[in-house]
Amino acid sequence: MISSSIAGKFFLAEHIKTDQKTNKKTNAQLLQLSQTEYIRQAIELMNQETERQAREKRLKKASLLTIEESMKINAEFSGVDDEPEA
């Protein structure tokens, strides 16, 4: 499976080629940016998205570990509650 950021790079390159062939205004031109600046900003956005996805993955992993640890602690306390007092 191709990641969305890699697919985005191919789409961007193909989009630029298509626009050059059809003489249609590119997104860069519509935004009044040079093609280089438009590509730089697109890469920056892809990098931010990649960082966001990595952060989300780390948070999910930490959350699962926290849940597991909480379950262990709850099980220990459940065992303590069932024991008669001395």
N, C-alpha and C positions, 0 to 999 in steps of 0.2 A: 504494500500500500504506500502510495506517495504521500508524504506529509503535506499539510496545507501550505506551509511556507515554501516548500520546494515547488509545489503546483503553482503557487502565486508568482514565483519567479518566472516560470515558463510562460504563464499567462501574460505577465507584464511584457516579456520580450516579444511574444507573438502579437500582442496588442499593438505595440509600437511599430512592428513590421507592417501589420495590416493597415494601420493609419497612414503610414508613409506611402503605401501603394495606392490607396483610395483618395489621397489628398484631403482626408477628413481631418478636422481639428482634433488633436490629441488631448487627453485629459490634462497634460502638462500645459498645453496652450490655453485651454479653458481656464486653468487656474493661474495663468500668467506666470508660469515657472519655466525655467529652462528644463530640457529633458533630463539633464544631469541632476539638477536639483530635485526634480520629480522622482527620479530613481533613487536618489539618496534618501528622500523622505519615505519612500515605499520600503526600502530596506530597513530603515530605522523602525518603522511600524511593525515589520515582520520580526525584527529582533525583540521588540517589546512584547509581541504576542508569544514568541518562543519563551521568553523569560516568565511571562504570566503562566503559561502552561506548565513550566518546570516548577514554579512556586506552588501552583495548585496541586501538582502531583506530590510534592514534599508535604504539604499540609494534609492531604488525604492520608498519607502514610503515617504521619505523626498522630492524626486523629484516630486511626485504627489502633495504633499502639496504645494510645491513652484509653480507648474503650476496653481493650483487652486487659490492661492493668487494673482498670476500675472494676471489671468483672471479677478478677482474682481477689481484689480487696473486699468487694461485697460478699463473695463466697466465704472468705475468712470470717467476716463479721457475722454472717448468718450462722456459722458454726459456733461462734462464741455465744450468740443469743440462745441457742438450743441447749447449752450446757447448764446444768443446775448450779445455783450459787452455793459457795462453800460456807 
